[in-house]
Amino acid sequence: MIKKCLFPAAGYGTRFLPATKAMPKEMLPILTKPLIQYGVEEAMNAGCHVMAVITGRGKRAITDHFDISYELEHQIKNSSKEVLLKEIRHIIATCTFTYTRQNEMKGLGDAILKGNVLVGEQDPFAVILADDLCVNPEGDGVLRQMIDLYNKYKCCIVAIMEVPNDEVHKYGVIEGNELENGVFMVSNMVEKPSSDKAPSNLAIIGRYILTPDIFTVIQKTKPGKNGELQITDALCEQAKKGMVIAYKFQGKRFDCGSVEGFVEATNYFYDLQKSATTS
């Protein structure tokens, strides 16, 4: 069983400056909850209860959010506002949070490698990028779907979605053969290829299941695109051994690392909340 979920959260969030000058991008709110809380709730619903967070300078708000605020609790005790803390209280009571820092931004592969001390080297673990906000109103969350798939294939899994050809340069892109509906055995992965060199339009989004041997592979991986240590390059080595599955998930993904995606997600959840209130 996969019980640990890693949250790389050390990035600067430069696309949201100046809002992210003093506030972590993971704490940007969609309605009344920060992005990272949506990710933690998805992990909880998938059966994970140990949340490992890779932070950096200026990220203390994340740590404080998943902790008790005694002054606030005292101020709103027995008031109508107390119910607003019900969800976060449940998270704090249910989950264990651990933290370490990524001192230099050297890519997602490096951030995951830093998580070695938090998730250990014995068990598979999940990875959620909080600015990829995923929902599936019709059924299980994306990470739950992936864990169910892991229980069948017992190897690394990446979540994928189809993107327009003129957007493949923003993503890691997979090449592979379809094993069953929406499930691909990956043979190759390319980080941010140009549209004319992309092996497909199946792009990797911010959900992963990784086996513990990935740490050894990352350590042997050379810096790639932009001089960063790319998890795509490390997984490509695993794929050559037939050890990576790509899953075309059920649900919807919002790129909340972009202003457009952030606004789209806000409108979506507002309409969802409004519909639930009036029904």
N, C-alpha and C positions, 0 to 999 in steps of 0.2 A: 504493500500500500504506500502511496505517496502522501507524506504528511507535511513536507516542508515546501514552502514557496519563496523564491528569491525575487526581490524587487530592486532592480538597478535604478537608483534615484539620485545619482550624483551630477547629472547634466545641468547645464546653466540655463536652459530654456530661453535661448537668445531670441527665438521667434516671438516671444511675448514681452520683450523689453518695451517700456520700463517696468511693467507690472512685476516681472520676475527678478528685478534688481535686488529686492530684499525678501521676496517670498518664493519658496520653491514652486516650480511649475506643477509638481505633483499635488500641491495644496490649492491649486486653482479650483474654484467650486463649480460644479454642475448643479444648479439650484442650490441646495443647502448642504451638499456633501462634497468634500474634496475628491479629486480624481483618484487618489491612492486608496481612499476608503472603498470606492466601487471595486477596485482591484482586489482588496483584502476580502471583501464580501464574496466575490466570485471564487476566490481561493477557499474560503470557509465552506461554501456550498459544494465544493469539489472534494471536501474531506481533509483539507490542509488546516493545521492549527499551529504550526510554527512558521512565523513570518520573518524572513531574513532580509534586512534592508541595507542596501549599499548607499551610503549617504556621502556628502561632501560638505565643504564650507558653506555656511548659510542655510543649512537644512534642518536646523534644530526644531523648526515648527512641526516637522513630521514626527519626531520623537515625542514632542509635547502633545500632539493630537491623540496619540495612542497611549495616553497616560491619564491618570485622574487629575482633575483640576479642583482642588479642595475649595478654593475661594469661590469659584463659579458654582460648584455643587451647593455650597452653603447659601449663596445668594438666591438661587432659584428653588431651593428645597420647598416642597409642598405648594409650589405655584403651578400655574398652567403651562409654564415653560419646561417643567421638569421632564415631560414626556419626550421633548425634542432630543434628549440625551439617551433615550432608551437603546437605540441601535449601537451607538458607540460604547455605551456601558457593556452591552452584551459582547462586543468584540474584545474589549479589554479583559473581561472576565473569562472569555473562552480561549483566547489565543496567547501565545508567548511571542514576544517581539525581541529580536536580536539585531544588533547594528554593527557595522564596520564602515570605515571610510575609504573611498577611492581618492587618493590625494591628487592624482593627475588624470585628466580626461584622455584615456588612451584607447577608447573604443569599448563596445559592448562585451567583446571577448575578455578584455582585461577586467571589466566590472564583474563579470561572472566568475572569473578566476579569483578575484578578491573574496567572493562569497564562499570559497572553499572552507574557510575557518568557521563559517556559520552553518553550512548544511552538511559538512563532513564528506568523507570519501567512500562511504559504504552503501548509500542508498540513492535511488533515483530521486529527482526533485523537479519541481515546476518552476518556471520563470514567467513573470508577468511584467510587461512594460505598461506602467500606469497611464501613460498618455494615449495608449490604444484602448479605448473604452469599448467593451464588447457587451452586447445584450442579445438575449434570445427569448423573447416573450412566449414563444410556442413550446419551449421545453427546457432541457438542461443548459446551463451556461457552457461557454466554450471550453473552459478548463476541465469541467466535468466530462464533457464529450471526449476530450483528449486522454484523460486518465482511463476512461473505459476502453479506449483504443489501445493504450499502453498495456493494459491487462491482457490483451490479445496478442500483441506483437512483441512486447518486451524490448523495445529499442527507443532511440531518440525520436521525438515527434516534433514537427513544426506545424503551426497553423498557417494555412495559405488562403488567398482569395484571388479572384480574377481582377486585374486592373487594366485600364486602357493602355495600349502600346506606348503612348507618349508619356506614360507615368512610370514605366518600369525602372527608369534611372533613379528612382527614389527608394528602391527596395532591394533586398536580396531576392533572387528569382531562382526557381527550381526547374530541373529537367528530370523526368522520370516516367515510369510506366504505371498505368492505373491497375491496381490490384483488385479493387472493388469500388463501388460507387463513391467517388470523392476521396479515395485513399490511394496514394501514389508511393511506389518504391522509388526513392530519390537516387539518381545516378550522378547528378552534377548540381552544383549551386554556384551562382555568380552574384557578387555583391555590386549592386547599383550599375548594371550594364547599360550601355546605350541601346536604344530601341532596335537597331539593326544587328546587335550582337546578343540580344537576350534569347535564351533557349526556349522561353515560353512567356506567357503573361500571367503566370501563377506566382504571386508575390508573397513573401513571408511577412506575417504581421507579428505583433508582440506577445505571442504565447508559445511557450516551448515546454516539452518534457525532455529532460536530459539525464542520461545515465552517468554515474560518478566517474567513469573513465574519461569523460570529456575534459576533466582538469589536466590530465596528462597530455591529451591532444592539444589543448590550448597552449600549454607550455612549450610545445614543439612547433607551434604555428608562427610563421613570420608575419610581421606587420604587413597589412595589405592596403586597401583603398584609403587614401588620405593619411597614410602612415600609421593607421590605427590597427589594433588587434581585433579582427572581425570574427564574431562567432560563426558567421556564414562560412568563412574559410576553414575553421576547425570542423564544422559539421560536414563540409565537403569531403574531408579526409575520412570521416565516419561513413559517409555515403558510398565511398569507393569499396567499402567492405560489406555493403548491403545492410547498414545499421541505422538508416534514417528513413522515417516515414513522413510524408507530407499529408496533411488532412485539410480538406476543403470544408471548413466548419459550417454548422447551421447557426444562423443568427446574423447580426449586423455589427459592423465595426465603425467607430468614429475615430478619425485621426485628430485627437485633441491636442497634439503637438503643433497643429496649425490653427490659425484664427478661424478659418472657414469651418474646419471640422469641429472646433470648440463651440461655435455658434450653432451649428447643426445639431450637436448633441444636446445643448441647452434647450433648444426649441423642441427636440424630440421628447426629452424627459418632462418638459413643461406640459406638452400636449398629453403625455401619458398620465401625468399627475392630475391634470384637469379632467380628463376623461374618467379617471377612477373616482374623483370627487363627485362628479355629476351623475354617475351611473348608480 
